[in-house]
Amino acid sequence: MKVEIPEPEKTKCNYVGADILPICAVQVTMILGLARIFNVPITKEVAEAQAKAYMVGNFGKMLAGELSKLVPIFGSATNATVAVGLTEYLGWEVAEDFYKKSLEENKILKEAQNKPSKL
């Protein structure tokens, strides 16, 4: 059954969605930067998919942070803390993953170099 959401709640919902987009852009830029550090080939689209998947997985935490903005002063500080914490956590998760990939790739390259040629 479809319900009509009152305007004050619609406005709050739009605000939450609009604020999440810049955070996602920062996360995509961070993922691309981390990929360069570890020489992991990645496209912007893949980085966006990683950031979106992370955002979906942590939507409840982000929503709580966004809704906390409704409390003057304290809410904004709480939201900023949540956003920074989630983004930093994502960054370290991605960095660890990219580091593991770079180790695996280096291992494969070294093994290939050490194999005698069959010519």
N, CA and C of each residue as an Amber inpcrd file, in Angstrom:
protein
   357
   0.8460000  -1.1740000   0.0000000   0.0000000   0.0000000   0.0000000
   0.8940000   1.2410000   0.0000000   0.6480000   2.1300000  -0.9230000
   1.4330000   3.3550000  -1.0400000   0.9050000   4.4020000  -0.0680000
   1.8520000   5.0740000   0.5920000   1.4780000   6.1470000   1.5090000
   2.1270000   7.4450000   1.0520000   1.5280000   8.5460000   1.4120000
   2.0790000   9.8540000   1.0840000   2.9120000  10.3430000   2.2580000
   4.1840000  10.5500000   2.0160000   5.0780000  11.0260000   3.0650000
   4.8760000  12.5370000   3.2200000   4.6760000  12.9950000   4.4370000
   4.4980000  14.4430000   4.6630000   5.7380000  15.2270000   4.2340000
   5.5420000  16.4840000   3.8430000   6.6270000  17.3210000   3.3320000
   7.8160000  17.4580000   4.2780000   7.6190000  17.6700000   5.5840000
   8.8120000  17.7930000   6.4440000   9.7080000  16.5500000   6.3870000
   9.1090000  15.3790000   6.3570000   9.8910000  14.1460000   6.2820000
  10.5260000  13.9810000   4.9050000   9.8100000  14.3870000   3.8450000
  10.3740000  14.3220000   2.4950000  11.6200000  15.2050000   2.3950000
  11.5370000  16.3920000   2.9740000  12.6650000  17.3120000   2.9600000
  13.8590000  16.6970000   3.6750000  13.6190000  16.0800000   4.8220000
  14.6950000  15.4320000   5.5770000  15.2940000  14.2840000   4.7760000
  14.4560000  13.5120000   4.1100000  14.9470000  12.3900000   3.2980000
  15.8170000  12.8940000   2.1510000  15.3950000  13.9600000   1.4920000
  16.1940000  14.5330000   0.4120000  17.5310000  15.0300000   0.9240000
  17.5320000  15.6170000   2.0940000  18.7580000  16.1310000   2.7000000
  19.7430000  14.9970000   2.9710000  19.2330000  13.9000000   3.4990000
  20.0810000  12.7450000   3.7790000  20.7140000  12.2370000   2.4880000
  19.9070000  12.0500000   1.4400000  20.4240000  11.5480000   0.1710000
  21.4220000  12.4750000  -0.4560000  21.1750000  13.7850000  -0.3830000
  22.0690000  14.7650000  -1.0020000  23.4140000  14.8150000  -0.2840000
  23.4130000  14.5790000   1.0120000  24.6510000  14.6430000   1.7750000
  25.5150000  13.4030000   1.5660000  24.9140000  12.2950000   1.2280000
  25.6540000  11.0570000   1.0190000  26.4630000  11.1170000  -0.2790000
  25.9780000  11.8280000  -1.2920000  26.6650000  11.8790000  -2.5820000
  28.0790000  12.4510000  -2.4970000  28.3100000  13.5690000  -1.7780000
  29.6970000  14.0460000  -1.6810000  30.6080000  13.0680000  -0.9530000
  30.0740000  12.3860000   0.0380000  30.8780000  11.4020000   0.7630000
  31.2980000  10.2920000  -0.1930000  30.3840000   9.8480000  -1.0320000
  30.6810000   8.7880000  -1.9940000  31.7560000   9.2600000  -2.9870000
  31.6770000  10.5180000  -3.4190000  32.6830000  11.0540000  -4.3420000
  34.0650000  11.0620000  -3.6930000  34.1290000  11.4310000  -2.4280000
  35.4020000  11.4250000  -1.7020000  35.9310000   9.9980000  -1.6190000
  35.0440000   9.0480000  -1.3530000  35.4640000   7.6560000  -1.2250000
  35.9680000   7.0980000  -2.5500000  35.3260000   7.4690000  -3.6450000
  35.7790000   7.0080000  -4.9670000  37.1780000   7.5530000  -5.2520000
  37.3900000   8.8300000  -4.9660000  38.7030000   9.4370000  -5.1660000
  39.7500000   8.7440000  -4.3020000  39.3850000   8.4210000  -3.0720000
  40.3020000   7.7300000  -2.1610000  40.6530000   6.3460000  -2.7080000
  39.6610000   5.6160000  -3.1790000  39.8920000   4.2710000  -3.7170000
  40.8240000   4.3360000  -4.9260000  40.6060000   5.3010000  -5.8080000
  41.4750000   5.4410000  -6.9830000  42.9080000   5.7850000  -6.5690000
  43.0490000   6.6340000  -5.5540000  44.3740000   6.9800000  -5.0550000
  45.0850000   5.7780000  -4.4420000  44.3580000   4.9920000  -3.6890000
  44.9370000   3.7890000  -3.0850000  45.3440000   2.7880000  -4.1670000
  44.5500000   2.6990000  -5.2120000  44.8840000   1.7900000  -6.3170000
  46.2080000   2.1980000  -6.9600000  46.4330000   3.5130000  -7.0980000
  47.6970000   3.9840000  -7.6740000  48.8760000   3.6230000  -6.7700000
  48.6920000   3.7550000  -5.4620000  49.7830000   3.4430000  -4.5250000
  50.2390000   1.9950000  -4.6810000  49.2740000   1.0810000  -4.8310000
  49.6000000  -0.3480000  -4.8810000  49.6260000  -0.8920000  -6.3120000
  49.6010000   0.0110000  -7.3080000  49.6400000  -0.3840000  -8.7200000
  48.5580000  -1.3980000  -9.0660000  47.3580000  -1.1680000  -8.5640000
  46.2250000  -2.0300000  -8.8660000  45.4160000  -1.3610000  -9.9780000
  45.3160000  -2.0150000 -11.1290000  44.5340000  -1.4120000 -12.2090000
  43.0520000  -1.4070000 -11.8440000  42.4530000  -0.2340000 -11.8870000
  41.0450000  -0.1140000 -11.5140000  40.4470000   1.0600000 -12.2780000
  39.2140000   0.9030000 -12.6860000  38.5290000   1.9890000 -13.3780000
  37.6950000   2.7860000 -12.3780000  37.3080000   3.9630000 -12.8070000
  36.4550000   4.8070000 -11.9570000  35.1470000   4.0820000 -11.6500000
  34.6340000   3.3510000 -12.6270000  33.3690000   2.6290000 -12.4410000
  33.4960000   1.5490000 -11.3580000  34.6200000   0.8530000 -11.3540000
  34.8410000  -0.1750000 -10.3310000  34.9740000   0.4810000  -8.9590000
  35.6880000   1.6090000  -8.8970000  35.8350000   2.3320000  -7.6270000
  34.4690000   2.8120000  -7.1330000  33.6330000   3.2870000  -8.0520000
  32.2810000   3.7200000  -7.6700000  31.4690000   2.5450000  -7.1410000
  31.5930000   1.4080000  -7.7930000  30.8570000   0.2190000  -7.3450000
  31.3190000  -0.2050000  -5.9540000  32.6350000  -0.1360000  -5.6960000
  33.1480000  -0.4810000  -4.3670000  32.6050000   0.4730000  -3.3140000
  32.6300000   1.7630000  -3.6140000  32.1440000   2.7610000  -2.6590000
  30.6530000   2.5810000  -2.4030000  29.8870000   2.3390000  -3.4560000
  28.4350000   2.1510000  -3.2960000  28.1350000   0.8880000  -2.4960000
  28.8620000  -0.1690000  -2.7640000  28.6410000  -1.4140000  -2.0200000
  28.9320000  -1.1950000  -0.5430000  29.9760000  -0.4540000  -0.2610000
  30.3180000  -0.1650000   1.1240000  29.2290000   0.6980000   1.7640000
  28.7540000   1.6980000   1.0170000  27.7080000   2.5920000   1.5400000
  26.4420000   1.7980000   1.8500000  26.0720000   0.8950000   0.9660000
  24.8690000   0.0880000   1.1890000  25.0480000  -0.7830000   2.4270000
  26.2150000  -1.3700000   2.5680000  26.4840000  -2.2290000   3.7150000
  26.4620000  -1.4800000   5.0370000  26.7290000  -0.1900000   4.9890000
  26.7700000   0.6160000   6.2120000  25.6890000   1.6910000   6.2230000
  24.6250000   1.4550000   5.4770000  23.5670000   2.4520000   5.3390000
  22.9440000   2.8180000   6.6870000  22.7470000   1.8440000   7.5440000
  22.1350000   2.1160000   8.8480000  22.9670000   3.0860000   9.6680000
  24.2760000   2.8730000   9.6840000  25.1620000   3.7690000  10.4350000
  25.1440000   5.1710000   9.8300000  25.1610000   5.2220000   8.5030000
  25.1440000   6.5250000   7.8500000  23.8330000   7.2450000   8.0870000
  22.7350000   6.4990000   8.0270000  21.4310000   7.1130000   8.2510000
  21.3410000   7.6570000   9.6700000  21.8500000   6.9180000  10.6240000
  21.8450000   7.3990000  12.0130000  22.6470000   8.6880000  12.1220000
  23.7770000   8.7360000  11.4520000  24.5850000   9.9510000  11.4670000
  23.8750000  11.1140000  10.8190000  23.2040000  10.8510000   9.7010000
  22.4690000  11.9020000   9.0050000  21.3050000  12.4190000   9.8530000
  20.5800000  11.5090000  10.4550000  19.4280000  11.9170000  11.2570000
  19.8580000  12.6530000  12.5150000  21.0700000  12.3970000  12.9670000
  21.5580000  13.1000000  14.1520000  21.7290000  14.5920000  13.8780000
  21.7750000  14.9730000  12.6060000  21.9050000  16.3890000  12.2560000
  20.7120000  17.2000000  12.7370000  19.6400000  16.5200000  13.0140000
  18.4460000  17.2230000  13.4610000  18.6360000  17.8200000  14.8530000
  19.6290000  17.3500000  15.5830000  19.9480000  17.8930000  16.9000000
  20.9900000  18.9910000  16.6900000  20.6600000  20.2400000  17.0130000
  21.5960000  21.3390000  16.7540000  22.9730000  21.1050000  17.3840000
  23.9930000  21.5280000  16.7240000  25.4140000  21.4770000  17.0800000
  25.9030000  20.0460000  17.3060000  25.3770000  19.3590000  18.2960000
  25.7990000  17.9890000  18.5960000  25.5830000  17.0790000  17.3920000
  24.4410000  17.2420000  16.7140000  24.1140000  16.3850000  15.5750000
  25.1030000  16.5160000  14.4410000  25.4990000  17.7400000  14.1210000
  26.4570000  17.9530000  13.0330000  27.8120000  17.3420000  13.3650000
  28.2250000  17.5020000  14.6150000  29.5040000  16.9180000  15.0270000
  29.4480000  15.4010000  14.9720000  28.3350000  14.8350000  15.4030000
  28.1720000  13.3800000  15.3670000  28.1930000  12.8850000  13.9330000
  27.4850000  13.5630000  13.0430000  27.4350000  13.1460000  11.6450000
  28.8220000  13.2000000  11.0160000  29.5510000  14.2670000  11.2730000
  30.8960000  14.3850000  10.7060000  31.7900000  13.2600000  11.2160000
  31.6650000  12.9450000  12.4770000  32.4700000  11.8720000  13.0620000
  32.1320000  10.5300000  12.4200000  30.8490000  10.2800000  12.2250000
  30.4110000   9.0240000  11.5960000  30.9360000   8.9600000  10.1650000
  30.7890000  10.0330000   9.4010000  31.2280000  10.0430000   8.0030000
  32.7350000   9.8330000   7.8970000  33.4930000  10.5300000   8.7250000
  34.9500000  10.3920000   8.6920000  35.3580000   8.9820000   9.1030000
  34.7340000   8.4730000  10.1510000  35.0630000   7.1250000  10.6270000
  34.7730000   6.0610000   9.5910000  33.6140000   6.1540000   8.9520000
  33.2590000   5.1620000   7.9340000  34.1830000   5.2580000   6.7260000
  34.5060000   6.4760000   6.3340000  35.3960000   6.6510000   5.1840000
  36.8000000   6.1480000   5.4990000  37.2850000   6.4270000   6.6930000
  38.6080000   5.9260000   7.0640000  38.6120000   4.4030000   7.1140000
  37.5720000   3.8290000   7.6700000  37.4800000   2.3650000   7.7310000
  37.4940000   1.7850000   6.3190000  36.7090000   2.3710000   5.4280000
  36.6930000   1.9170000   4.0350000  38.0920000   2.0110000   3.4370000
  38.7680000   3.1310000   3.6880000  40.1030000   3.3240000   3.1320000
  41.0780000   2.2480000   3.5630000  41.0720000   1.9010000   4.8380000
  41.9960000   0.8710000   5.3200000  41.6190000  -0.5070000   4.8030000
  40.3360000  -0.7710000   4.6560000  39.9060000  -2.0570000   4.0880000
  40.3740000  -2.1760000   2.6380000  40.1880000  -1.1130000   1.8770000
  40.6060000  -1.1100000   0.4720000  42.1300000  -1.1890000   0.3760000
  42.8300000  -0.4310000   1.2020000  44.3030000  -0.4580000   1.1780000
  44.8180000  -1.8660000   1.4530000  44.2410000  -2.5230000   2.4440000
  44.6630000  -3.8910000   2.7610000  44.3960000  -4.8290000   1.5880000
  43.2360000  -4.6910000   0.9730000  42.8890000  -5.5310000  -0.1670000
  43.8430000  -5.2840000  -1.3350000  44.1130000  -4.0160000  -1.6360000
  45.0140000  -3.6900000  -2.7320000  46.4330000  -4.1670000  -2.4300000
  46.8680000  -4.0590000  -1.1870000  48.2030000  -4.5280000  -0.8140000
  48.3160000  -6.0330000  -1.0400000  47.2960000  -6.7720000  -0.6240000
  47.2980000  -8.2250000  -0.8450000  47.3630000  -8.5400000  -2.3360000
  46.6120000  -7.7940000  -3.1370000  46.6390000  -8.0120000  -4.5850000
  48.0200000  -7.7260000  -5.1520000  48.6590000  -6.6650000  -4.6570000
  49.9900000  -6.3400000  -5.1860000  51.0010000  -7.4080000  -4.7850000
  50.8840000  -7.9680000  -3.5810000  51.7690000  -9.0540000  -3.1660000
  51.5740000 -10.2840000  -4.0400000  50.3190000 -10.6200000  -4.3160000
  50.0220000 -11.7810000  -5.1610000  50.5770000 -11.5790000  -6.5620000
  50.4070000 -10.3700000  -7.0980000  50.8950000 -10.1010000  -8.4490000
  52.4200000 -10.1620000  -8.4910000  53.0700000  -9.6050000  -7.4790000
  54.5370000  -9.6730000  -7.4210000  55.0190000 -11.1150000  -7.3130000
  54.3220000 -11.9380000  -6.5540000  54.6900000 -13.3450000  -6.4030000
  54.5820000 -14.0630000  -7.7480000  53.5170000 -13.7990000  -8.4580000
  53.3100000 -14.4210000  -9.7700000  54.4110000 -13.9820000 -10.7350000
  54.7570000 -12.6830000 -10.7200000  55.8160000 -12.1900000 -11.6070000
  57.1650000 -12.8240000 -11.2770000  57.4860000 -12.9370000 -10.0000000
  58.7570000 -13.5350000  -9.5900000  58.8210000 -15.0080000  -9.9920000
  57.7120000 -15.7290000  -9.8070000  57.6740000 -17.1440000 -10.1940000
  57.8780000 -17.2950000 -11.6890000  57.2730000 -16.3880000 -12.4540000
  57.4150000 -16.4420000 -13.9160000  58.8500000 -16.1470000 -14.3210000
  59.5100000 -15.2370000 -13.6380000  60.8940000 -14.8870000 -13.9590000
  61.8490000 -16.0180000 -13.5910000  61.5290000 -16.7660000 -12.5760000
  62.4210000 -17.8400000 -12.1000000  62.2620000 -19.1570000 -12.8590000
  61.1820000 -19.2770000 -13.6330000  60.9790000 -20.5090000 -14.4010000
  61.9330000 -20.5400000 -15.5890000  62.5530000 -21.6630000 -15.8030000
  63.4430000 -21.7540000 -16.9780000  62.6310000 -21.7130000 -18.2730000
  63.2200000 -21.1020000 -19.2420000  62.5650000 -21.0120000 -20.5410000
  62.5960000 -22.3610000 -21.2240000  61.5350000 -22.7040000 -21.9200000
  61.4460000 -24.0000000 -22.6110000  61.9130000 -23.9020000 -24.0610000
  62.5940000 -22.8310000 -24.4030000  63.0750000 -22.6770000 -25.7830000
  64.3210000 -23.4300000 -26.0130000
